[in-house]
Each structure stands twice: as structure tokens, then as C-alpha cells.
Amino acid sequence: MVGGTLRDIRAEIRSLARPDGDYAVVCGRTGSEPAAATGRRFPDRRAAGEAAELTRDYRAALRRYDPNIPYDDPLVYEVAEGLPRAATEASADEYARYSAFCHDTAGALFEALSELGYREAETAAMETYLTLAEVVDDHDDFCLTLVWSLMSELDVRLSAAERRAAVEAAADLFSPTATPNPVDATLRHLEAVGFVEGYSVRPIPDAEADGARDVDAGPDARADTRTDARTDGDDSARTWELTFGDYALAERTGRIPTLPIAVALLRRTPERTVRFLDGEALSDGRWRLRLRMSPKGDGGRDPGSAGLVSVEAVENRWLNDTGASLGR
């Protein structure tokens, strides 16, 4: 399956890398590191050049399923000298950024499923995608259909613990780095790649957090709410409310897909446990999600991650109004 192929290519890139390497690879079209080489450094220009070619192979493996994937322009550069001019001046069109985000997320998830041995879910996701691709009118939607197929099959075929393992393993492939204000940084990135439009983020007071549902976290989750919402001056350890519009994965199934948001967030907060609590459709095609973050292994109280693939949506007039716009 595609996950094994992608995993093998990444392993080759990893074998070329060194922690103290002086060279790296960047895409001249987007100004960011190719997904398969994110965070990798290489000992010399030759090794980095081999890695650059392998990133092309990685994208080509996905292009077998979506011929619309924009081509990379991987460039080798010496880290001490800064990014090459082409990368700093890169101005990829909106679809290129959007497509790259979808395929980077999907590729990492396929790799994670293969690595963890969840072959049934991997196979089912690809079969679902190939079936849907036959009826998708706009071929530009192939990239989103691939993410949706993964979300759908992970929800159905994996247990809560397996879903958590798959999403966390996918995020780990992006060389996770602790980021200040990780929730805001995640939404800002999603907006930049065209996955949402317009967002706000606010901390939720304890009283509001107590009323949030957490259907996957178990019966002790509500008792932990006050601990999770405590900040102690650390903005990455509390309960948050996210509001955004034009969500690319919006749907009326009664659940809100959280999978791409979860992968993007876990990349930026590797030392935290993330739990999506619930969500709600709002007017004007906007959505609200609530999530909690807390330190991993926080005194034995951490009930684990939940809602990392999708969460239940509150039933209301906006969710059920077929005349209302939900997203893209």
C-alpha cells in the first residue's frame, strides 16, 4: 500500500540525515521544507541533494492517486547562509498551499497506519478514496477527498486508543517543535493554507469548561476539567474555544472532522495531551470547537487524548439547515 512506500522513502531520507548537519532542503515554490524532509539536516550538499530527489519520489507516490498535486521544486541550501532567494520570495498560489497541506497530512497518516500495522484501515481509506474519486466533479477536490476518506475510515475501523496512536504518530513525522501559543499558531497556519477563513481563539473559564462534553475521554474527564483549565501562566495548558469559517471539511453528518486540525496542533505542542470536546455549527458558515490541552502524565490525572479524528456536533438549526453554507 501507499503507506509502506511513503514510509520507505522517508526512511531513506532519515538515513542520509545527521543531527549536526549543515545542509537542508526547502521547496522553492512554497518556501517551506518538503514534508518528507521536515526538520532534517544533512552533512554535505551531496547527501542533501539525494534527499531532495527522494522528496520528489515521495510526492510522486501520492501523485499516482491525485495527478493534480503541484510539483515540488526542492532546493539544497546551507543552513548558516539562510534560505535561498527563490524560497524567500516564494509566492505559491492558494491551491498549491491548500493541496500541499492536504497531501502532507494524508501522507503522514498513511505512513502512520502502515508503521502501526493498521493495514485494514489503510486499505479501506484508499478504497474509499478511489471510489469517491470516480464521482468527484472538481478534480481540485481530490486532495480533500483523500483526507476525508482517512477521517471516515479511522473513525469506523479504529478504537479510540488506536486513533490516538495513529494521529500522534502522524504528527511525530513532522519533527514536532514546541511553539508559543500553539492553538493560535495552528489556526493561523490553517488560514494561510486556505483550510479555514477567519478565526478567533479564546480561553474558556472553568465554569464553561465544566459544561463541555468529552465523549471519548471516559467518565473521569469532567472531574479533571478544573485541573486542565488551570494555566499557571502557561497558555498551552488550558481549555480553548476555537471559532472559524469556511472549514474545508464541513459536513452535516452530526460530527465535525478534527483530524487535520489535530495533526497540525500536535506538531506544535509535543509535550501536551490534546482532547477535542465538542463542536457546534454557527451562522454564516462558521464553526465552534472546544479543546483541552494539559501536560502529558500530569500527576496521573491525564485521561488521554480524544476527539482527534472527529467530535460530536451540537444539534441546532444551523447544522440542520440545508439552505445554510457550511464551508468551502
C-alpha positions as CSV (number, residue, x, y, z in Angstrom):
1,M,0.0,0.0,0.0
2,V,1.0,3.6,-0.4
3,G,1.8,4.0,3.3
4,G,4.6,1.4,3.1
5,T,6.1,3.2,0.0
6,L,6.0,6.6,1.7
7,R,7.5,5.1,4.9
8,D,10.4,3.5,2.9
9,I,11.2,6.8,1.2
10,R,11.2,8.7,4.5
11,A,13.5,6.0,5.9
12,E,16.0,6.6,3.1
13,I,15.9,10.4,3.8
14,R,16.4,9.7,7.5
15,S,19.4,7.5,6.8
16,L,21.1,10.5,5.0
17,A,20.4,13.0,7.8
18,R,22.6,13.9,10.7
19,P,21.6,15.9,13.8
20,D,24.5,18.3,13.3
21,G,24.2,18.6,9.6
22,D,24.9,21.9,7.9
23,Y,22.5,21.5,4.9
24,A,18.8,21.3,4.5
25,V,16.1,21.1,1.8
26,V,13.4,23.7,1.1
27,C,10.8,23.9,-1.6
28,G,11.4,26.9,-3.9
29,R,7.7,27.2,-4.7
30,T,6.3,27.3,-1.2
31,G,9.2,28.4,0.9
32,S,8.8,25.6,3.3
33,E,10.5,22.2,3.9
34,P,9.1,19.3,2.0
35,A,7.0,17.1,4.3
36,A,9.3,14.1,4.0
37,A,12.4,16.1,4.9
38,T,10.9,18.4,7.6
39,G,13.3,19.1,10.4
40,R,16.1,17.0,8.7
41,R,19.7,18.3,8.4
42,F,22.3,16.7,6.2
43,P,26.1,16.5,6.5
44,D,27.0,17.8,3.0
45,R,25.5,19.0,-0.2
46,R,25.6,15.6,-1.9
47,A,23.5,14.0,0.8
48,A,21.1,16.9,0.8
49,G,20.8,16.6,-3.0
50,E,19.9,12.9,-2.6
51,A,17.3,13.8,0.0
52,A,15.8,16.4,-2.4
53,E,15.4,13.8,-5.1
54,L,13.7,11.5,-2.6
55,T,11.2,14.2,-1.7
56,R,10.2,14.2,-5.3
57,D,9.7,10.4,-5.1
58,Y,7.5,10.9,-2.1
59,R,5.3,13.4,-3.9
60,A,5.2,11.2,-7.0
61,A,3.9,8.2,-4.9
62,L,0.9,10.3,-3.9
63,R,0.5,11.7,-7.5
64,R,-0.4,8.2,-8.6
65,Y,-3.7,8.8,-6.9
66,D,-4.1,12.6,-7.4
67,P,-2.5,13.8,-10.6
68,N,-3.3,17.4,-9.6
69,I,-0.7,17.5,-6.9
70,P,1.6,20.5,-7.6
71,Y,5.2,19.6,-8.3
72,D,7.8,20.4,-5.7
73,D,10.9,22.4,-6.5
74,P,13.3,21.1,-3.8
75,L,16.4,23.3,-3.3
76,V,19.5,22.4,-1.3
77,Y,21.0,25.2,0.9
78,E,23.5,25.7,3.7
79,V,21.6,26.5,6.9
80,A,24.2,29.0,8.1
81,E,23.7,31.1,5.0
82,G,19.9,31.2,5.2
83,L,17.2,30.3,2.8
84,P,17.9,30.6,-0.9
85,R,16.4,33.7,-2.6
86,A,13.9,31.6,-4.6
87,A,12.5,30.2,-1.3
88,T,12.3,33.6,0.5
89,E,10.5,35.1,-2.5
90,A,8.2,32.1,-3.0
91,S,4.6,33.0,-3.5
92,A,2.8,29.8,-4.2
93,D,-0.8,30.2,-5.3
94,E,-3.6,29.4,-2.9
95,Y,-4.4,26.0,-4.3
96,A,-0.7,24.9,-4.2
97,R,-0.6,25.7,-0.4
98,Y,-4.0,24.1,0.2
99,S,-3.1,20.9,-1.8
100,A,0.3,20.6,-0.2
101,F,-1.3,20.8,3.3
102,C,-3.9,18.1,2.4
103,H,-1.3,15.7,0.9
104,D,1.3,16.3,3.6
105,T,-1.4,15.4,6.2
106,A,-2.7,12.4,4.3
107,G,0.8,11.1,3.5
108,A,1.8,11.2,7.2
109,L,-1.4,9.4,8.2
110,F,-0.9,6.7,5.6
111,E,2.7,6.3,6.9
112,A,1.5,6.1,10.5
113,L,-1.2,3.4,9.7
114,S,1.5,1.4,7.9
115,E,4.0,1.7,10.7
116,L,1.4,0.8,13.4
117,G,0.2,-2.2,11.4
118,Y,-3.3,-0.9,10.9
119,R,-3.5,-2.3,7.4
120,E,-7.3,-2.8,7.3
121,A,-7.8,0.9,8.0
122,E,-5.1,1.9,5.5
123,T,-6.6,-0.3,2.8
124,A,-10.2,0.8,3.5
125,A,-9.2,4.5,3.4
126,M,-7.6,4.1,0.0
127,E,-10.5,2.1,-1.4
128,T,-13.0,4.7,-0.1
129,Y,-10.9,7.4,-1.8
130,L,-10.7,5.6,-5.1
131,T,-14.5,5.1,-5.1
132,L,-15.2,8.7,-4.3
133,A,-12.7,10.0,-6.8
134,E,-14.8,8.4,-9.6
135,V,-17.7,10.7,-8.8
136,V,-15.9,13.9,-7.6
137,D,-16.8,16.6,-10.1
138,D,-14.0,19.0,-9.4
139,H,-10.6,17.3,-9.6
140,D,-9.2,20.0,-7.4
141,D,-11.2,18.3,-4.6
142,F,-9.2,15.1,-4.9
143,C,-6.8,16.2,-2.2
144,L,-9.6,16.9,0.3
145,T,-11.3,13.7,-0.6
146,L,-8.2,11.8,0.4
147,V,-8.2,13.4,3.8
148,W,-11.9,12.9,4.2
149,S,-11.5,9.2,3.3
150,L,-8.9,8.7,6.0
151,M,-11.0,10.5,8.6
152,S,-14.0,8.4,7.8
153,E,-12.3,5.0,8.0
154,L,-10.2,5.9,11.1
155,D,-13.5,6.8,12.9
156,V,-15.1,3.5,11.9
157,R,-12.3,1.0,12.0
158,L,-10.1,2.0,14.9
159,S,-10.6,2.2,18.6
160,A,-10.2,5.4,20.5
161,A,-6.7,4.3,21.6
162,E,-5.8,3.3,18.1
163,R,-7.0,6.6,16.6
164,R,-4.9,8.5,19.2
165,A,-1.8,6.4,18.3
166,A,-2.3,7.0,14.6
167,V,-2.8,10.7,14.8
168,E,0.1,11.2,17.3
169,A,2.4,9.0,15.1
170,A,1.5,11.2,12.0
171,A,2.3,14.4,13.9
172,D,5.6,12.9,15.0
173,L,6.7,12.6,11.4
174,F,6.8,16.4,11.1
175,S,9.6,16.8,13.8
176,P,7.3,18.3,16.4
177,T,8.5,21.6,18.0
178,A,7.0,23.3,20.9
179,T,5.5,26.6,19.7
180,P,4.4,29.6,21.7
181,N,0.6,30.0,21.6
182,P,0.2,26.7,19.7
183,V,-3.6,26.9,19.2
184,D,-3.4,30.3,17.6
185,A,-0.3,29.2,15.6
186,T,-2.3,26.2,14.3
187,L,-5.3,28.3,13.2
188,R,-3.1,30.9,11.6
189,H,-1.4,28.1,9.6
190,L,-4.8,26.6,8.6
191,E,-5.9,30.0,7.4
192,A,-2.7,30.6,5.4
193,V,-3.2,27.3,3.5
194,G,-6.9,28.1,2.8
195,F,-8.4,25.4,5.1
196,V,-10.3,27.9,7.1
197,E,-11.1,31.6,6.7
198,G,-11.2,34.0,9.6
199,Y,-10.7,32.6,13.1
200,S,-10.7,33.5,16.8
201,V,-9.3,31.8,19.8
202,R,-10.2,32.3,23.5
203,P,-9.5,30.6,26.8
204,I,-12.6,29.1,28.4
205,P,-13.3,29.8,32.1
206,D,-13.7,26.8,34.4
207,A,-17.5,27.2,34.6
208,E,-17.9,26.9,30.9
209,A,-15.4,24.1,30.6
210,D,-17.3,22.1,33.1
211,G,-20.3,22.0,30.8
212,A,-18.3,20.7,27.8
213,R,-18.9,17.2,26.7
214,D,-15.9,14.8,26.2
215,V,-17.5,11.6,24.9
216,D,-14.2,9.7,24.3
217,A,-12.2,10.6,27.4
218,G,-14.2,8.4,29.9
219,P,-16.2,9.1,33.0
220,D,-13.5,10.9,34.9
221,A,-12.9,13.5,32.3
222,R,-15.3,16.1,33.8
223,A,-13.7,15.8,37.2
224,D,-10.4,16.8,35.5
225,T,-11.7,19.9,33.9
226,R,-10.6,22.4,36.6
227,T,-7.1,20.9,36.5
228,D,-7.0,21.1,32.7
229,A,-8.2,24.7,32.6
230,R,-5.6,25.8,35.1
231,T,-2.9,27.9,33.3
232,D,-0.3,28.7,35.9
233,G,0.9,31.3,33.4
234,D,1.3,28.7,30.7
235,D,-1.1,29.3,27.8
236,S,-0.7,25.8,26.4
237,A,-2.3,24.2,29.5
238,R,-5.9,25.1,29.5
239,T,-9.3,24.8,27.7
240,W,-9.8,26.7,24.5
241,E,-12.6,27.7,22.2
242,L,-11.9,27.9,18.5
243,T,-14.2,29.7,16.1
244,F,-13.6,29.8,12.3
245,G,-15.4,30.0,9.0
246,D,-15.3,28.2,5.6
247,Y,-14.0,25.0,7.0
248,A,-12.9,22.8,4.1
249,L,-14.2,19.6,5.8
250,A,-17.5,20.9,7.0
251,E,-20.4,18.5,6.7
252,R,-23.8,17.6,8.1
253,T,-23.2,14.1,9.5
254,G,-23.6,15.2,13.1
255,R,-19.8,15.1,13.7
256,I,-17.2,17.7,13.0
257,P,-13.9,16.4,11.4
258,T,-11.0,17.4,13.5
259,L,-8.3,15.2,12.0
260,P,-6.2,17.8,10.1
261,I,-6.5,20.3,12.9
262,A,-5.3,17.7,15.4
263,V,-2.2,16.7,13.3
264,A,-1.3,20.4,12.8
265,L,-1.8,21.2,16.5
266,L,0.2,18.2,17.8
267,R,3.1,19.3,15.6
268,R,3.3,22.4,17.7
269,T,2.7,21.1,21.2
270,P,4.5,17.7,21.5
271,E,4.6,17.8,25.3
272,R,0.8,18.2,25.7
273,T,-2.2,15.9,25.6
274,V,-4.9,17.3,23.3
275,R,-8.6,16.5,23.6
276,F,-11.3,17.9,21.4
277,L,-14.5,18.1,23.4
278,D,-17.4,19.1,21.2
279,G,-18.4,21.4,18.4
280,E,-21.2,23.5,17.0
281,A,-22.3,24.9,13.7
282,L,-22.8,28.7,13.8
283,S,-24.5,31.1,11.5
284,D,-22.8,32.3,8.3
285,G,-20.9,29.1,7.7
286,R,-18.9,29.3,10.9
287,W,-17.9,26.6,13.4
288,R,-17.0,26.4,17.1
289,L,-14.8,23.7,18.6
290,R,-13.7,23.3,22.2
291,L,-10.5,21.5,23.1
292,R,-8.3,20.9,26.2
293,M,-4.6,20.7,26.5
294,S,-2.7,19.5,29.5
295,P,0.8,18.3,30.3
296,K,1.4,14.6,29.5
297,G,1.3,12.4,32.5
298,D,0.2,15.3,34.8
299,G,0.3,13.6,38.1
300,G,-1.5,10.5,36.8
301,R,-4.7,12.5,36.1
302,D,-4.2,12.7,32.3
303,P,-7.2,10.7,30.8
304,G,-5.6,10.6,27.3
305,S,-6.3,12.2,24.0
306,A,-9.8,12.1,22.5
307,G,-11.7,13.5,19.6
308,L,-8.6,13.6,17.4
309,V,-10.4,12.4,14.3
310,S,-13.9,13.9,14.8
311,V,-16.2,15.1,17.6
312,E,-20.0,15.2,18.0
313,A,-21.7,18.4,16.8
314,V,-24.4,20.0,18.8
315,E,-27.8,19.6,17.1
316,N,-29.1,23.0,16.2
317,R,-30.8,24.9,13.4
318,W,-27.5,25.8,11.6
319,L,-26.4,22.2,11.5
320,N,-29.7,21.0,10.1
321,D,-30.5,24.0,7.8
322,T,-29.8,22.6,4.3
323,G,-30.0,26.1,2.9
324,A,-27.1,27.4,5.0
325,S,-23.5,27.3,3.8
326,L,-21.2,25.1,6.0
327,G,-17.9,25.7,4.4
328,R,-16.0,25.8,1.1
